[in-house]
Amino acid sequence: MGLLTLPPELLIKTLDGLCIQDIVSAAQVRLFVFPVDSRDSSQLSFDKTCGILRSLVIENKSLLFGAENSYALQLPMGRNPKDVSPETLYDIAAKSATISAGLSAAQEPLKPRSETLYDFAPLGFGWGGDKAPSNLFVRDDLVAFVSGATFCIIKLANDGTIKRGTRKLMAPQPGPQFYVDYQVSDDRCSILIALAASPIPPEQANPEQPVHPDVLAVQEICVTEDRFGETIDHFQTLLPPKSIQFLTIRDPYIAIVADWSLRIIDWRKNLGVAVALIDAEDLDEDGNDPGINSIENITGVVFHPTEPSFIVFEQFDSSRQRSGIFVVNIPSPMWDISTIDVERRVMPSEISLDIFPDSEAGVFGTPRASGFRLLSDSSWVMDLSLIGSRDFEGTEEIEKTVLSHGTVALSNWKLKTEMTEYDTLPRRNRNDLNPFPNPKIAGTDFFGLINLEEFQVMAPKFDNGNGLRHQPCWVRMALPESLRVSAAVPEATDADDIRIEWKGDPCMFDVHTGKLYLGLPEGLLVLQY
């Protein structure tokens, strides 16, 4: 009995748990069987059966939501997933699979298929000049950024126009230093925004002037069609001044890294605690804590997606035989926010060095999380990157750039996807590979390669729709020649020292849509690859 003759409930069972690409392919397959007798209607009957299979996939959203890689479905912002129509969901899945396959198959640097420039000047957002935006956030057709003392949120259309736009005064207004992080609500109908502002950094304060406290606030901005731009002020408090490095939000917690210490705040309960991380190796002979903060050079913090814990990253140095990745349980109980600097000393769990294969001595770099993904078996994984260098002694090549990515299971912290190292750069370009700021889209760390001839942006790609779960690859994207700025080349200059200037600052790459976002003085340029 053929597959297509099975009853609908068995067909659904057959497709359940496949990857997005396989489900979409099953709905699109068309096999042409030419009958021997032209009066035979088997051809028409077969086409009708294929139509039934397509309808089956479209009408049962659970098939795509239950796909092995359902995390790859980039659903529209401002609409609850349960309210997305079956037709829209299928179109999103088909587009995701097509883009994913195209990015995976490219052997040479990709050239953009289209360029779209969005001019924000009519909205009064002050995109260019001294009001250049910062803290860009992109999700689907939604773009948020900070301009001056305001949050700006816009919805983009594919034709270069802007559907909606609004800006809100930041609460509190940013001082000389401010730090922002975003989180999309579970129903995708709003964005949580955490802001820490330092009016005067402690190290820059005049001894004769009072040092003002830091301010921490949380706002929520609605992005649905009927309530677009509505703002809820959830939380605001004063904190003792610190030299803040960065912050991270995951409702209801905020982590602030400052002065080599951690502050963990439950902003919904107005509780907090300062955490000092210690290492078992630093305990004295009697196992007592000597009061040393062993883990100080913190480069990143992310909250566990399901458990009350967070993951801390520090500079990785293979000679120390330490992974630089630690899991820390959120301290309980916390205290009133007024006692935030009452320190809790905690010994975290260190992740095994085995997650970095072939990490021989000489590697130094920065590990960081690219994002979390929930797999079809209800297990969570974390995409992990390592950016740094490897030193060589006694060889012509003294230093080599290390750029690796892998996937780690959160259940046992074992490597699920082998680290893939980018290693095709000419030697003179080894040190021209630089990471851009950590993005807020899972799986899309990206890096710029600038040399005399070209400017490329590179991004690691794991499975995002086409089923290549075990074949991660690197996507290379060439910037258009129209962005090259002509510059006079000084005579008698070493070619290795020549740098051609390029317009635009790449600020976000979305692997789900294949779009690269660049900030230009005249607006936001979106390149579709």
Disulfide bonds with the S-S distance in Angstrom:
none
